[in-house]
Each structure stands twice: as C-alpha cells, then as structure tokens.
Amino acid sequence: MQKHIVCIASEQKGNEFLEEANSAGWRVTLVTRKKLLEMSWSWDAVSEVRTVEDEAQPGDYVRAITNIAGSEKIDRVVGLDEFDVITAALAREHLQLPGMNSSYLRRFRDKLTMRNLAAENDVPCPDFTGVFNENEINEFLARVPAPWIVKPRFEVSAFGIRKCETAQQVWDVLSELDNRNNWRDHPSQFVIEHFIEGRVFHVDSVVEGGKVRAAGVSQYGTAPFSVTHHGGVFTSSIVPYRSAIRKSLETVNSQLLKAFEYDRGVTHAEFLQSDATGEIFLLEVACRVGGAYIANVLEYACGFNLWREWAQLETATKEHPYKLPKLRKEHAGVALALANTEEPNTEHYADEEIVYRVKKSRHVGLIFHSKKQARIEELLASYSERIATDFLAVAPAKERYDD
C-alpha cells in the first residue's frame, strides 16, 4: 500500500520537500491556509490539498488532519514552517503516529527552555533570565551589564526584540507589555538576556541517528536584528572550510544537538561570536529549514538541499534507507532585500556567478556561486550597494510574525 504523508504549511514554502516525498513514491497531502491556494506550489507533487481558515489555530489543523485520517491512513505528519512544528506534533499525538512530541519540541520553540537546557549541558548562552520574579529580574539587571534585550520566547528571527540601555527601560517595556492584558504579550512570555556585540553565524544540519551527517556553516553579513530593526540588505555566505571558526561552530553545534537528544531531521542553529572575547554563544536553534533561501545557497555550495534531505529522512524505510548525497566544498552567498516595486527587474545584473534570482513580490534577491570565497565576498559587497541604490525599501520592524 502506498504510504501517505501529510504536510502542514501555514506559509508558502517547502516545494522541494513535497517534490522529494512524491518522488519517493509517497502520497502527499498539503494542509494550508485558504489564502495560500493561489501561491506557486508544486502541484504535480501534491495528491490532495485541504484548507483551513486563514486565522486557523493549531486545533483547527489537528481537526482537519483527523478528518483526513477518517478516510485515508496517514503514516507521517510534518510541519514545514516554524509555527507548524508543534502543530504537527499535536496531530501526531492525537492520531498516535510516530515522531517527536510537542513537549519535546518545546526546546526548539521556547527560547527560555532552549537556554536552560543548553546551559545545563555546557553550551554557552548569553546571560539570561526568565520574566517571572521581580527580585530575580532586578538581581539580573544589577549583575549583568547593559545593554540587554527583551526577547519573545516563541517568535522567530528578530521579531519583537527590544534593546534596552537602562534598567528603567527594561521595566518600561515589561509594564507596557503587561498593560496589553493579553496572554500572548504577557511579560512571562519573554526572556531578558545580555546583548553582546559580535558576528552572527548559522549552522544548518542534516541529522540521522543522532549524528550530524552534513552541515552548512554560514555567516550573516549584517545581523538579522540589525536588518529587521534598521533595514538594509540581508546577506549570508559560506564560512571558509578550513577556518578555525568553522571548526569551533561545527563542534558546538554537534554538542548542542546531542544535548537536545535530536535524532533525525534538519536543524537551523544561530550562534554569536563576541567581538570582545571571541567566545561563541548560542542564540537559537530550530528543527526546520532556515529561511532566506539558505537551502538554495547550500545546494549550490555543498551539494545538498535541506528540504530534499528532510523529505528523504521522513520517507526512508528499512527497504529504502536514507542516503546522503555526495558533498562538495564550494562557495555561495545570497543577497536579499525588500523592494520598492511590486516586481523588481534584475536583468541588468549580469555577472556569470548569479545562479538564482528570487521571484517573490516586493523582494529582490540573488544567489551567487563560485569556487572562490573571495569572489563571493566581492559580489556580495558590490550587489549589496547596487540593490540598496536600485530597489531598497525599508519597512517598520514588526513585533511578531503574523502574515
């Protein structure tokens, strides 16, 4: 009997996952929001689509998937977006299907749980405290030097982060949140941590049997916090393969995933290297594919696509076990920005190293590929300026990811 995988996607992403699952011979059902039906999904890979209302909550997705199970046996449920990971776990628990449960996955979604578990296992984190007890907060602010950031425990990227220079500013932020009188914005839904200036890296891993089978190590040009709050061109590129910082990041990433007892799937972990001390600190880790076309960058540079590897891991069987593709050590990078026009035309960007052009409304983006790291650095510097001049639009920083 043909196996059946249900994929939850509250945002339009993961076409490569759908294609790979279909290629493995699995029946693919997509569960998504009604407003996303007009998006460019890989429809040839999807056997069936079920919709939920645009404002659907996790329970609505679970109900929709349970209704599918009433007439079709389900073998796997996967959440493709950050906000779908726990929803998929709730569906698995309800239907008693194999896979990670929601309690376990909290360590990848709740930044306070994440920091507590990492710190207990000697994975360095910036000094932090939960927002529960007034005396503990004051002790933290007295002990840890400014500046600090007040960060949502459950948001993604840099959404909702507030940087504070004084203790009074911290308390003003917490009071303002408390006065909103809703649970999502309650101060206890936030964590306070020391803000450290430094370079931000990300390690994107393929994990099987509790071991990192492949990892892409990359560095952001400008930290996501800065791009989100001040605008600019987002860039990311491969870290040199023989560099000391790459080896250190690979080591701490493996230590982190072992501490989190992660057995199989993909992860996106972000780390900060302090400008002052050179120390490496965990910023966050998620068990999904990183955004901003990182999967495409790694495919050009390293020979693996995180979406496709994840799908192969989910559909692997004893008869058809997972096999890692042949890896390579080349270089690639992405430059991405909000555009001031609906459909930006980049035809005048003609360097031969341009291998991918982002086709998304009000976005301009390019991926570059070369065997030489220096050439990628040169292209990213040049095109960051060109994109900023030709297309850049700056939107106010949002508090939450809500569209």
Steps between C-alpha positions, in 0.01 A plus 500: 500500500625849412620690804343836579662816638302809607690831483381805694605833347362820653739691270587430136822299522639150467431418133821298487376294797169428324682404179745270676230323701302446180812370322546249782161355405301646788155651471529868602218699657552872557310677779522877466311825545235597245678819397809302399322293234600752232868465582746311279492158665648193329153375417626203297647358823181547706229232488252697707470839668289581804449855623441667833384856562767770473484563875504129589648396834689172567178322599348583162790332322477195727129471425560526124768229515279279718227531237749387235585197715133405500523385140875467431769339713772750594859385555677832568406856592758775447486874571697695240504846663636598842146555627386162364753285684303467824167492314623193314607344832152559644350324199741207540415471868126510433523235228771301683745525212880471530718809532608766748241608757401855589662494843835402350474759224456782748879506535517611135220759528523653847817707532495474879477120493766506229741705713440305818567167330805631312649658812448178698707320235784755488395657170582871552208745489489874569405563866120478522206491735133413476247774567321366806633642824565871561793441737667257258463747213651782706786274610567412137500865390738588782736212425508499119622819329282688251383489232237228521235374264144400584424215262177305434534136594300370203558739208743444211796698370523847660126566524393668822848551644553820701848629582531684832786715633373552856315296760216752485461436128471127570228559758322744267489231229370238743234738635388591149468131412308427820257784430392336175306250712539203269682174562711508185662827610518421870853580632551136596492418128835680467859443603756766595858445391831678469547666161843410362654671199644254255480305178199273447537159337256223416556127477244305297514126560373168369473262795451123494539256785587785734803599291557799274541349154542830314524861612517833325682768700421856395539856622252785479638821352283715726339343806126422447418725800656797316329425168161454668522818707702734278451365148763417243603210281510158663797285402631159596795304364699182563772514765845385372530125534839490670444792736527467877161665555333241277648212701391666825145551372475141376613377842256709704216418258558126545522549877171692493307241296633217716387687812157549343486126416407575141482177301390570143414797285641842415598788727580870471718629785624856542814586696669827596874555526576783743707785354650559844604148602465273195268270699218321319147516640177329399232739378234249396440166336201370304420159353396620155655648188639852538340775296646762267588243229770342718406154368572619145834650600608170655383305198729702271797503736484166680291268284203442731160665526358503853140466382578195288717335765227554759239340273730205436551454874124507562423251222793263561415137573698186579471404135600848381725656767618858492813565294695822523591651161860564400610820671726772361687796643430803287369848577172682463313792650165679493409869495135570580293814570154647498439676168329831431315353202258210464709301250861620497686440175858383550586424137774764509678295765702276271800349681549136404509395865130588541333157511161580654267801495232529767151523351286634783279806510678810635825311557827514314753228551793328332703189574861487387714189455876474454784270594677801651391653829662835415281531191184441705606767750567742214160434341308533827667832577437633151139384471406612850578853382331456162182352647485773764531766231265342247225338706528527877184556700499517879195380693441572869613212722205279594453365849390161381487277198132515415438489127 
